């Protein structure tokens, strides 16, 4: 029997905690939202719609996870593709309604324990503009299947 990617799509609850590591108090922001999750053969896709709360209404965010690489894509009012690979430096275009900027990305560490039921994903990285560090950040993402009543 042949399966399509949509055959594995699940409704999930996604908890995302963003921490700015170099802040004196490790300032963090947490978002809990509903979204979709797909997992097959060691690869995963996590997607959700941004809102007024995140400051990016009208934007769809997707994490495409494969062994050794994560691509964070945003489409809508904000557009970008960030490629995370441990020890890898990348540049990406950050396109907003107010203008565009070329940013640098240096991935320090990736930790992933996703399976067919969800799990955890952590990305530790540095963002820079014109080779000047803007901040060191960490995403901690938890994905879990929706239960009745959620």
Steps between C-alpha positions, in 0.01 A plus 500: 500500500635843404467783755493871435651749742148615592425146627729568798384856575383547860341785691734588786567746780832679450681670788783728392731668748744752360787600726743782435805339661724805524248710692584548871180321607483265196184674380251252357171499316267201489226423250254212513296450185328238293657380179571205274766234526631242257763234570634225277830314482697738726367817338244736650303812412353731764278787381281763658349842429653803667267750669483849648664355811822422309486823300481310170128457420442359153822296507525120486807354675635155412791303646621232257715259702732241349806328647765769555295789358201716586349757264274762658282658228265790543255605231248782504542851636854394594716278276822319587677164480747422778722192463631351826788249495740458792823687430355651182479870418226617265362828374134560431271776380260626765217663303238708685234751389744772614798381299754221466827420674770240446573323828759246606430183693752286690356176643673381817288199594195300393324245719209300360287223651201508264309185409155413362332633818690830524784578736758772551723711280763749618709738290779719643622766256644849452352768273722770352469803274808598299708254707397671826325271746145614572421224746536138600166322503354164584172350376353225716206340323270230633246330276224281641194340352167662581288319753121506517374842595807691373 
